Amino acid sequence: MKEVTFKAFAITNEIDLNQIAIHCGIPKKYTWEQPLILRGDILESILQQRVDDAQQVLVFSFGSIVFINNSRPQDIIAFFRYVQTFEPGIDIAHADRYSDDYSLHYLEKDTFELTDEYVEVATYEAYHPELVSTVLAKSVALEKIEEQLGKIHDKLELMIERLEKGKLRIGNKELARTTSQILRYEFNTLAYIMILDKPDITWSSSDASGFYDNMFEYFELNDRYKILKSKTEFLHHIMEGFSTISHSIRGLFVEWIIVILIVIEVILTVLQIAGVLP
């Protein structure tokens, strides 16, 4: 049995692949759906050590990085530090928070099996590493967004508890900040991770398409995407409710101010008529 190993990380929301490509001397303009594949001399210059032909690193624009046949911690940290020169916001100390390990086995016999830890195929195809990497990259990126949306959900629960206790004042800045966070995670899912988009090779090869679809389904990417969509829609609905309550409270406050000013004006007028005031 021969084996290809994968280690995937979701380390940030976005990576500018073209900046890295220019620095590496790669004469190609990358679009947002293409991964940057680094190997050979370029990868050696980044890691400052020899690498074999089987080792690769795939960098995805939506913030995921997949290491193929290289799980050495020192190499992974070295690569993260290299990417950090282009994306200073990366937190290397917690880079392994959203990660996954996987492997590809090819047994030279008629077999296909998908598990949580590996996929077994009959023969190796050149498209296998990229397709496995793409599924893993999307999976860990979704894991990152799922946890962050969970934090927003917890925050909204606290706001609801405040409302139940009669603390109705919710600041515009707080509402705007929470709404922008929801929109950001929704945008990351739709525009950057591109859950429903398939790699180019799957359009020209039915075998590649079948392999990708099987992995896509096994990792439940479509179901997880739908759950995220329903969660963001639910959170939007809650935020609309908060916004309505907040605006109503502000409108009521303004109305009371107007009433008080009118009453004061009437009192002053009566006092003037009565001669109490000049």
Residue pairs with C-beta under 8 A, 6 or more apart in sequence:
1 105
1 106
1 107
2 105
2 106
2 124
3 103
3 104
3 105
4 54
4 68
4 69
4 103
4 104
4 124
4 128
4 129
4 132
5 68
5 69
5 71
5 101
5 102
5 103
5 104
6 66
6 67
6 68
6 101
6 102
6 103
6 104
6 129
6 132
6 133
6 136
7 66
7 67
7 70
7 71
7 76
7 99
7 100
7 101
7 102
8 64
8 65
8 66
8 67
8 99
8 100
8 101
8 102
8 133
8 136
8 137
8 139
8 140
9 64
9 65
9 66
9 76
9 95
9 96
9 98
9 99
9 140
10 63
10 64
10 98
10 99
10 137
10 140
10 141
10 143
10 144
11 63
11 64
11 65
11 80
11 83
11 90
11 91
11 92
11 95
11 98
12 63
12 87
12 89
12 90
13 62
13 63
13 184
13 188
13 192
14 61
14 62
14 63
14 87
14 188
14 192
15 59
15 60
15 61
15 62
15 63
15 65
15 83
15 86
15 87
16 61
16 86
16 87
17 30
17 34
17 35
17 36
17 59
17 61
18 29
18 30
19 86
20 36
20 59
20 83
20 86
21 28
21 30
21 36
23 86
24 38
24 42
24 45
24 46
25 42
26 36
26 42
30 36
30 61
32 61
32 191
32 192
32 194
33 61
33 194
33 197
34 61
34 200
35 58
35 59
35 60
35 61
35 130
35 133
35 134
35 137
36 58
36 59
36 60
37 56
37 57
37 58
37 130
38 46
38 56
38 57
38 58
38 59
39 51
39 53
39 55
39 56
39 57
40 51
40 53
43 51
43 55
43 56
43 57
44 50
44 51
46 78
46 79
46 82
47 75
47 78
47 79
48 78
49 75
51 70
52 69
54 68
54 69
55 68
55 69
55 70
56 67
56 68
56 69
56 129
57 65
57 66
57 67
57 68
57 70
57 79
58 65
58 66
58 68
58 129
58 130
58 133
58 134
58 137
59 65
59 83
60 66
60 134
60 137
60 141
61 192
62 137
62 138
62 141
62 188
62 192
62 193
62 194
63 141
63 144
63 192
64 136
64 137
64 138
64 140
64 141
65 79
65 80
65 83
65 137
66 133
66 136
66 137
67 75
67 76
67 79
68 129
68 133
70 76
71 101
76 95
77 92
80 90
80 92
80 95
81 92
83 90
84 90
84 92
97 144
98 140
98 141
98 143
98 144
98 147
99 140
100 136
100 139
100 140
100 143
101 117
102 117
102 118
102 119
102 132
102 136
103 117
103 118
103 119
104 118
104 119
104 121
104 124
104 128
104 129
104 132
105 118
105 119
105 120
105 121
106 120
106 121
106 122
106 123
106 124
106 128
107 120
107 121
107 122
108 122
108 123
109 122
110 122
111 120
111 121
111 122
112 119
112 120
112 121
112 122
112 214
113 119
113 120
114 120
114 214
114 215
114 218
119 132
119 215
121 128
121 211
125 207
125 208
125 211
127 201
127 205
127 208
127 211
128 211
130 199
130 201
131 199
131 201
131 202
131 208
131 211
131 212
131 215
132 215
134 199
134 212
135 212
135 215
135 216
135 219
135 221
138 193
138 194
138 195
138 219
138 221
139 219
139 221
141 188
141 192
141 193
142 189
142 193
142 195
142 221
142 224
142 225
142 228
145 185
145 188
145 189
145 193
145 228
146 224
146 228
148 181
148 185
149 182
149 185
149 228
149 231
149 232
149 235
152 178
152 181
152 182
152 185
152 235
153 231
153 235
155 178
156 178
156 235
156 238
156 239
156 242
159 170
159 242
160 238
162 170
163 245
168 245
168 246
168 249
169 246
169 249
170 242
170 245
170 246
172 246
175 239
175 242
175 243
175 246
178 239
179 236
179 239
182 232
182 235
182 236
182 239
185 228
185 232
186 228
186 229
186 232
189 195
189 225
189 228
189 229
189 232
195 221
195 222
195 224
195 225
196 222
196 225
198 209
198 212
199 208
199 212
201 208
202 208
202 209
202 212
202 213
203 209
216 222
268 277
271 277
272 278
